[in-house]
Amino acid sequence: MTTTHKNISVRVDLKAIGRRIREIRGFDLTQEQFGEILALPQTQISKYELGLSAPTVEILLKLKAHSGKSIDWILTGEGH
């Protein structure tokens, strides 16, 4: 029995993820207020939104719980 493995290439677009996080935050919350909800400092929210840092799995789960958006959508823009 032979098993073949294909290389899967995935490109992570941190700026696009940041735009979707900004969309989740909306216009009613400041970065500081959103950070309080996610238990993060404002500076980290800014890094996410600018595409300078990738959210951890824990933060992705918090974003999902807060927004009702899927993790797939947060990461790729696909799905709900």
N, C-alpha and C positions, 0 to 999 in steps of 0.2 A: 504494500500500500504506500503510495507516494502522496505526500502533502506538499502543495505549493503555496507559497506565501507571496502575496502581491504587496508591493510597496504602496502605501497610501500616503499621499501628499496632502497635507491640510495647511492652508494659510490662515493665520489668525489676523484679523483686521481689528486691531485695538481701537482705532479711531471710530470705526462703525459700531463696535460694542459700546464705546463711550457715548455716541449719539443716542443709542437706544436706552442707555442708563439715564441720560438727560431727559429723554422722552418719558421714561417711567417717573422721574422726579416731578415732571410737570412744571407749571408756572406758579403754583401755589406755595411751593416749599423752597426755601433757600438751601444751599448746599449744607449749611450748618444744621438746619432742621432735619434734612434728609439723613445726614450723618448720625443724628441722635436716634432716629428710627432704626438705622442699621448698626448702631453702636460703633461708629467710625468717626474719626476726626474729619472736619471739613476739608482739610488738605488731601486726604485720601479720596474723598468724593471727587475733588477737582482732578486728581491724577487719573481716575477712571474716566471721567468725562472728556478729558483731553487726549485720551488714548496713550497715556504714559505708563500705565500699569494695568495688569489684567486682574479681574476680580477672582477671588478664591472660590472654591466650591461652596464654602459656607456662605459667602456673600451672594453668590448666584442663587442659592436656596432662599435667602432672605429677600432678594429682589423678586423672585418668583412668588413668594408668599405675599409680599406687599402689593404686587401689581396684577397677579393672576396671569401674567405672561409666562410662556414656557421657557425653559432654559435654552432650548433650541433657538427660539426667537431672539433671546437676549444675545446669544453667541453668533447667530448666522442671519437673523432677520427673516428666517423661514419658519412657517408654522404659526401658531397663535400665541 
